Every structure is written in structure tokens, then in C-alpha cells.
Amino acid sequence: MIAPGITILFEGGRRTFEPGDLLTAEYRIDSLVPIEIKALEASVMWYTAGKGDEDLAVHHFVRHTPDDSLLDFRRPQSLRTILPIGPLSYDGAIVKVRWCVRVRLFPLRGRESVSEELFQLGRVPQAVVRTPPPVVLEDA
Amino acid sequence: MPRFRFFSKKRGEHRTTSEVGARAALGVSFAVLVVVGGYILAQVVGRVTISEWRANHEFAAAEAVVLDKQVIASTEEGYTKYRPELKFRYSVGEKEHTVLGYDAAGVYTTDREDCEELLAEFEVGEKYPCWYDPQNAGRAVLVRGYSWAAWVVPLLPAAFVAVGFGGLTYLFLTWGKSAEHRALIQQATNLDIFDPHAPRRRDPALPPTDDGTNSPGTTLKFRIPPSAPGWDLMFLSAVCVGWNTLVGWFLYRVLVGHLGSRGDYVLTIGIVPFVGVGGYLLYRAGKQLLIAGGVSPTVVEISSNPLYPGGNYELFVRQPGRLSFSRFTVALACDEEATFRQGTNSRTHCERVVENEIFRRDAFVTDRQDPLSARFTFRVPDGAMHSFQSEHNAVKWKLVVRGVLNHWPDFERSYSLVVYPGRNGAPHA
């Protein structure tokens, strides 16, 4: 059996946001055959990558179950949240902070599926390892 | 079929761990803690704590004649332990009882002399008060009171039970939940209702500014405390004293051996590298002591805290004391810190990604009447990453004060700064 796919789309294809911006995204389950769903989770979150062990924090979280009578899993679901002031996306030398929308599907039978789409929060430039200190600036 | 990996290995940015396997193993460990800890706790409390409490509160008084006394010895795994034991006779109603015992706890000790001293308080043939169990008149004690063993020892297995129970509860609450769902639960439990900065800390990645705003400055608004003041010196001194005491003891044994014509040449040669390490530690500790004793604390004050990228801030630096400087610099620096597991160890790697010299003065002398005092402006780079702190990763901003002294060891001191996300020196709207 082919595992169902998950598609995540940002409104207007926008992938760069500033703190306080409204993030709007849509996600849907792509499956050729009807599937029974135990739960569907969508998160707006950040996680760290790089040399250190992974840390993560969730900014926005929704969990849908078949008990949600108003929910139709065949239709795309939408997600809206105001983004926080930080942490900003960062591509450091050994510490990286990545923001994403992650959707996790728990089918009644079979393995769970995960899909995530990265986006940029803020405009912090990529870090570079420090070169030797520049020559003196000034004497006060 | 799912594949379980019981061993974790970091491959690039991914870790090859079976989460289910790891959580199941963790669950078994917690369950073992609860079962083993619970069993030991029940044994200690049942046999010692409750017995002692009942002897003090429920046992009835009677009079006993001591018939014999001895120290009981028991050897287990090569260790011999002792407890006092008296043979005594007492009457309850018409019936006489002859029993062996001393106190309700019946705890062994490793000190035989202690037991003999306790027994010395009793003479064979003499009468002493005793207390018997009304529910079982054949059980009695000659000594009442409270022992540490009955009330402190149970704390150890109780701690095991508490850790195991807490772990099982956490696993139960998070079992079958995604990493995001678990993170959300953890974030919720991390909130501290007594923390005045709780709303800020709802965003777990921005460190608080407490350290930089607790102390008002005399020239500018805040005085910034040095990072880890004195800890380096204390740690180094403790290691130096500990190491050299140990090495010194071995050295003494070696010397005594050689003087007594019983020299151990293997030990003599083997101790040389340890003496070398001890010497190096002495050199490092001595240097730190010279800096701490000879260079007064540097006063650093700042006009604002937290800082924002693109902002200009005033800084005041004062270096008192009689010193001859070859160079004195202040730099604005940013370090990335990553903590990771390597086998069973946890290691932290630090990488400096920003270091801008913001002040420098060459070849000058200070004294008590004329200390180095400098007030200047510096700028946090536009678009700089803000301070960031999570469990295993951090971005830390700091001021680094360095002094190169003539005829004295160089020194370097750090002062933590907090940079929050923003633009042009202002927070994000």
C-alpha cells in the first residue's frame, strides 16, 4: 500500500516572514485510496540543527481527530498564526535555527507520515566563523 | 515492519535512534526503580521505622532482669558488622518471657567498640525497665528512642521510587505522542508562576536580562557583572590543591621508601608525569591568583539592556589600580555554543562568530588617583543574530575585556550582554 502524502502550501507562496506577521498555510492529505485517520497534527515550530543535540519548541499546534465532527479530512485544512518575536531563523557556524510548518498524519493502520516545509523568520544573515580581529578602530 | 535501533549515532544532522526502543527501555528502567526502590522501602520501613515508632508509642512498660549480654557479629561480602544484644527476662501478667534484643531498630554498625560501650551500660543480673509489644508479649526492647537509620535511610529508596514514578508518569502522559506534542507539554510544565519574567519566557529561546539589569551603574544605567566571577580561580585552586595533595602523598611514600632502602623504582618513574601535571596546575593557579590579587575588578557599565541589532549604546569602562599596560582592549563578541552527546559524555563546542574591537588603548600607566576611565559608543551590528538559549544550543553576546600588562600576567574578562530581536536599535513592532 502506498503511504499517503501530505502537501503544505504557504499562502501566496511566501516563505519569508517578519516577527508579528500572520502566517497562513494550507495542508492536505494526498491519497489515491480512502484512508482511516487516527489523528492529524499540524505545528508551527522551530528546531535547532548543527553540531548540538536537537532542541525544538512549538509555537502553534493543532491536533485533529475523527471526533472533530466539523472536520473533513478530504478537504485542505488551513492554519493561521501570528509569528513570535523570536527566535529568528539563523544559519550559524555550529548552531542553526530553522522554522517550519510540520504536519504529521497518524493513520489507523500503518506508519505515520510526516511532512514539513521550512520558512524564514526574520532576515539574519548567515554567520561566518570569525576572522582574526581587525586593526584598531580608535582610542577614545 | 519498524526497525528498532537501540544505539544512537549522529549522522550529519540526524540521529539514528529508535525512539520507540529508547522510550521502552526508559520505561523499563523507571519500572525497575519503582519496584526495587519500593521493595527496599517497604523492607526498611516495615522492619525498622514502624518497629521503632511502635516501641516509642505503643509498647507497654515492664521490668526486666538482664541474663546475658554480647556483641553479635555478622560477616557479609568480607565486611563484618556488629550490633549489641542482651538476653533478658520479664513478666507480663502471670507469664514470664525470656528474649534476646536491645532496641526496636536492631541496626548493625561497623564499629564494635560502639556496641561494647552500649552494652557496658547494662550489668548482668541487674534490673532495668523494658517495654514489650502488647500485641505480642514475647517481643520487647530495653532501649527506646529514635535512630537516624529508621528515619533517614528510607529517604534513599523513597527517592528511587519518586524518580521512577515521576518518569513513568511522564512516559504515560507522553506515550504515543509526537515530538511536537511532547514539546508542547514540556513547554507548559516549564512555566514558573513565581517568575516575574514568565511572559517573556513563554518564548523559551530568549534569555532573560536579569543579570544585566539587577545592578544600577554610577555613570551609566546598568553595571554588568563579570561572567562566572571567581569561579575559574576557585575551581582551578580546588583542582590544584586536590591533585597536588594526592601527588604529594605518593611522593612522600616514594621518598620514605628510598630513604629506607626500600625504593620502588616503578612508582618513582610512574609518578613523574603526575608531578609534571601538578606543576602545571600550580603555574596556572598561581597566574590566576596573581591576576586576581594584582588586577582590580574592571567596572563595566552600559546605557541600556537588552540591546537590539543596529542600535548604538554607550559603554563606560574603568580599570582601577596601579598597573602598567602594554595594551587594553574591549571587544564585542558573539559565541555559538553547541552541546552534544559523544558516547556517554556530554561535550560543549564553542565557536566565535563575531568579534569587533570597540575600544583600544596602548602603552599607558594607571594608578589609584588616575585609573583608566573611558566612555565610548559602540554599535551592535545590523541584522545580527539575537541572544538565543535552548537546552543544547546557544548564541551568547558578550563584552571581552583584555589587558596586556608589563611584568604581570595578561588577563581576559567577559561580561554577558543580551541582544533581543529587533532592527535599528528597537524591538520588532
HADDOCK unambig.tbl for C-alpha pairs under 7 A between the chains (distance, minus, plus):
assign (segid A and resid 19 and name CA) (segid B and resid 428 and name CA) 6.73 0.50 0.50
assign (segid A and resid 49 and name CA) (segid B and resid 13 and name CA) 6.23 0.50 0.50
assign (segid A and resid 50 and name CA) (segid B and resid 13 and name CA) 6.19 0.50 0.50
assign (segid A and resid 51 and name CA) (segid B and resid 338 and name CA) 5.95 0.50 0.50
assign (segid A and resid 52 and name CA) (segid B and resid 338 and name CA) 4.26 0.50 0.50
assign (segid A and resid 52 and name CA) (segid B and resid 339 and name CA) 4.74 0.50 0.50
assign (segid A and resid 52 and name CA) (segid B and resid 340 and name CA) 4.66 0.50 0.50
assign (segid A and resid 52 and name CA) (segid B and resid 392 and name CA) 5.89 0.50 0.50
assign (segid A and resid 52 and name CA) (segid B and resid 393 and name CA) 6.04 0.50 0.50
assign (segid A and resid 53 and name CA) (segid B and resid 339 and name CA) 6.37 0.50 0.50
assign (segid A and resid 53 and name CA) (segid B and resid 340 and name CA) 4.98 0.50 0.50
assign (segid A and resid 53 and name CA) (segid B and resid 392 and name CA) 5.80 0.50 0.50
assign (segid A and resid 55 and name CA) (segid B and resid 390 and name CA) 6.58 0.50 0.50
assign (segid A and resid 55 and name CA) (segid B and resid 391 and name CA) 6.45 0.50 0.50
assign (segid A and resid 55 and name CA) (segid B and resid 392 and name CA) 6.54 0.50 0.50
assign (segid A and resid 57 and name CA) (segid B and resid 183 and name CA) 6.04 0.50 0.50
assign (segid A and resid 58 and name CA) (segid B and resid 180 and name CA) 6.27 0.50 0.50
assign (segid A and resid 58 and name CA) (segid B and resid 183 and name CA) 6.60 0.50 0.50
assign (segid A and resid 58 and name CA) (segid B and resid 184 and name CA) 5.96 0.50 0.50
assign (segid A and resid 85 and name CA) (segid B and resid 421 and name CA) 6.55 0.50 0.50
assign (segid A and resid 85 and name CA) (segid B and resid 428 and name CA) 6.79 0.50 0.50
assign (segid A and resid 86 and name CA) (segid B and resid 421 and name CA) 6.50 0.50 0.50
assign (segid A and resid 87 and name CA) (segid B and resid 205 and name CA) 6.11 0.50 0.50
assign (segid A and resid 87 and name CA) (segid B and resid 388 and name CA) 6.93 0.50 0.50
assign (segid A and resid 94 and name CA) (segid B and resid 336 and name CA) 6.65 0.50 0.50
assign (segid A and resid 94 and name CA) (segid B and resid 338 and name CA) 6.70 0.50 0.50
assign (segid A and resid 95 and name CA) (segid B and resid 336 and name CA) 6.31 0.50 0.50
assign (segid A and resid 95 and name CA) (segid B and resid 338 and name CA) 6.51 0.50 0.50
assign (segid A and resid 95 and name CA) (segid B and resid 393 and name CA) 6.47 0.50 0.50
assign (segid A and resid 123 and name CA) (segid B and resid 383 and name CA) 6.83 0.50 0.50
assign (segid A and resid 124 and name CA) (segid B and resid 383 and name CA) 5.21 0.50 0.50
assign (segid A and resid 124 and name CA) (segid B and resid 384 and name CA) 6.06 0.50 0.50
assign (segid A and resid 124 and name CA) (segid B and resid 385 and name CA) 5.82 0.50 0.50
assign (segid A and resid 125 and name CA) (segid B and resid 383 and name CA) 6.68 0.50 0.50
assign (segid A and resid 127 and name CA) (segid B and resid 353 and name CA) 6.40 0.50 0.50
assign (segid A and resid 128 and name CA) (segid B and resid 353 and name CA) 5.84 0.50 0.50
assign (segid A and resid 129 and name CA) (segid B and resid 352 and name CA) 6.33 0.50 0.50
assign (segid A and resid 129 and name CA) (segid B and resid 353 and name CA) 4.61 0.50 0.50
assign (segid A and resid 130 and name CA) (segid B and resid 352 and name CA) 5.85 0.50 0.50
assign (segid A and resid 130 and name CA) (segid B and resid 353 and name CA) 4.59 0.50 0.50
assign (segid A and resid 130 and name CA) (segid B and resid 354 and name CA) 5.55 0.50 0.50
assign (segid A and resid 130 and name CA) (segid B and resid 355 and name CA) 6.69 0.50 0.50
assign (segid A and resid 133 and name CA) (segid B and resid 355 and name CA) 6.44 0.50 0.50
assign (segid A and resid 133 and name CA) (segid B and resid 356 and name CA) 6.61 0.50 0.50
assign (segid A and resid 133 and name CA) (segid B and resid 357 and name CA) 6.98 0.50 0.50
assign (segid A and resid 136 and name CA) (segid B and resid 357 and name CA) 6.92 0.50 0.50
assign (segid A and resid 136 and name CA) (segid B and resid 360 and name CA) 6.74 0.50 0.50
assign (segid A and resid 137 and name CA) (segid B and resid 358 and name CA) 6.84 0.50 0.50
assign (segid A and resid 138 and name CA) (segid B and resid 359 and name CA) 6.50 0.50 0.50
assign (segid A and resid 138 and name CA) (segid B and resid 360 and name CA) 6.56 0.50 0.50
assign (segid A and resid 139 and name CA) (segid B and resid 359 and name CA) 6.23 0.50 0.50
assign (segid A and resid 139 and name CA) (segid B and resid 360 and name CA) 5.47 0.50 0.50
assign (segid A and resid 139 and name CA) (segid B and resid 361 and name CA) 5.66 0.50 0.50
assign (segid A and resid 140 and name CA) (segid B and resid 359 and name CA) 6.90 0.50 0.50
assign (segid A and resid 140 and name CA) (segid B and resid 374 and name CA) 6.57 0.50 0.50
assign (segid A and resid 140 and name CA) (segid B and resid 376 and name CA) 6.33 0.50 0.50
